[in-house]
Amino acid sequence: LQSLKRQAVAAACDNCRVKKVKCNGARPCSYCLRRDIECIFETTVPSETPQQARKRRFDETTVRNSNFQQLWDLLAGDNEARAVAIFRRIRRGENLESLVDHLQHGGAPSSPLLSAGQRLQFKFISCLIESTATLLQVEGTASAFLANTVINIPSYDAYTPFRDRIVQLDDLGDLLTAANRPAAIHANSHHSPIISRSARGPLYWVPASPWLPGTSDQEASHLISLFLCFLNHTWRFVETDLFLRDMRSGNLASQYCSPLLVHAMMALASLNSDLSEEHFQPGHSFEKGMRYHDEAVRLSTAAMSEPSITNIQGLAILALECLLRGNDLQGEIHLSAASTLNRWLPLPVRSADMTEQESEYYVARACVWWMAVHV
């Protein structure tokens, strides 16, 4: 008779409690097993009651919230270098509890003493992260900046005009331009970079690699800025923000920048360039432009059969550049190819529910359509 008595069950499953039926406590229980439904227990330990389970979860949540609060206090109250080091440990996947315990017991994220050059690099990257640039722009600009070992880094005094104001990516480009002017390279100038446009150098700072092998960042920035500031205002070949974002990303498979487009822009801009002989060898400025022209012509062969925004842009720019060089036949061939690709590439219909990427593509495609029709 003793064995026939029903054993007391500490907690019933959710289905048995809802249906108010007896639960045998098995996992799964007989009721759920017969009906082939999921058997869910609020408790994790068979001997744990629902009240004990709720108390356990409450204690775990309280400890976790306390850890988050302590981490928040550490990030808010510590210096910037330590906060960045903590963030890096989080990005490496360190457990929250172990990180808080490590920091509470005096364990600061270990990092070697930085040199003066590394501190200036850290200052520039910090300012870049705090700017209005997108994540892709930050990643592309930071990669190009850190990969260039010959560039002059702005001094701490150069950031003074940016205090208590919103910093844009072009402002940081002006900093680099001011620090890498010939006068700044040979003299220790502490003047503000917020000066007239004519003395700033390139308006847009862009990386030459991987688009232009063998070309310096300064030369690429000068010619691309010249194209965007003057030539692009006439024909609206490219959308400046989309093009700069993708060029700075360094991604050869990007949607709004390609080697053909960059070489065509450089070739056309070189015809109007006023770079002094320190950038070009005496008497070789025309040949320098021809190097970009020849590479653009080589790349255009494959582009003539592949409709895309960058191929249409590159062929149209190259056509105008050929005409200005006096090669009318080659210019007409590239212009005809650009018009053909423009007819092949569909023009999307604008709608109110477009995503941000779709809206960007619509604007760029509409710009290219107008340019290809009127060029």
CORKA-V761899 format. One record per helix or strand. SS is the DSSP state (H for helix, E for strand). FROM is the first residue (numbers start at 0). TO is the last residue. Records with the same first field share a line. If there is no record, write none. Layout:
# CORKA-V761899
SS = FROM-TO ; FROM-TO
This chain:
# CORKA-V761899
H = 1-3 ; 13-18 ; 29-34 ; 49-76 ; 79-90 ; 95-103 ; 115-128 ; 134-146 ; 155-161 ; 168-178 ; 181-185 ; 196-199 ; 216-234 ; 239-248 ; 258-269 ; 284-302 ; 308-323 ; 327-343 ; 355-373
